[in-house]
Amino acid sequence: MEIRFRTGKLQKRYEKFSEAEKSYGREVARKYIQRVNIIKQARDINELCALPCLRCHPLKGDRQGQWAVKLTGFYRLIFTLEDEKPIKDPSMAGPPTGRVTDWLEIARIEEVSKHYDD
């Protein structure tokens, strides 16, 4: 997937571990960068949902239209899927899945949130 960030701070925290660590702590920072990299490598949302360690799922209620993946016990990474764009380079297409796909999904990183407040 192509990755976009809602804010410059989210992008900076992805690009510089020290910035992420300052904001989230070592463990959450490490998982944040790791999870964004996994999202980046995925072909589509179905690939993310197929990885049990991510616990990727659509959100409900006020957050309908957003998705979440687990970072740590209490923290999650929230993202949305933006308009898809056509794949110009056929080598970017994933393995045959029995369906016609010539679109690349775009994930927009929205926030890191503490799912359960104390």
Secondary structure, 3 states (H helix, E strand, C coil): CEEEECCHHHHHHHHCHHHHHHHHCHHHHHHHHHHHHHHHHCCCHHHHHCCHHHCCEECCHHHCCEEEEECCCCEEEEEEEEEEEECCCHHHCCCCCCCCCCEEEEEEEEEEEECCCC
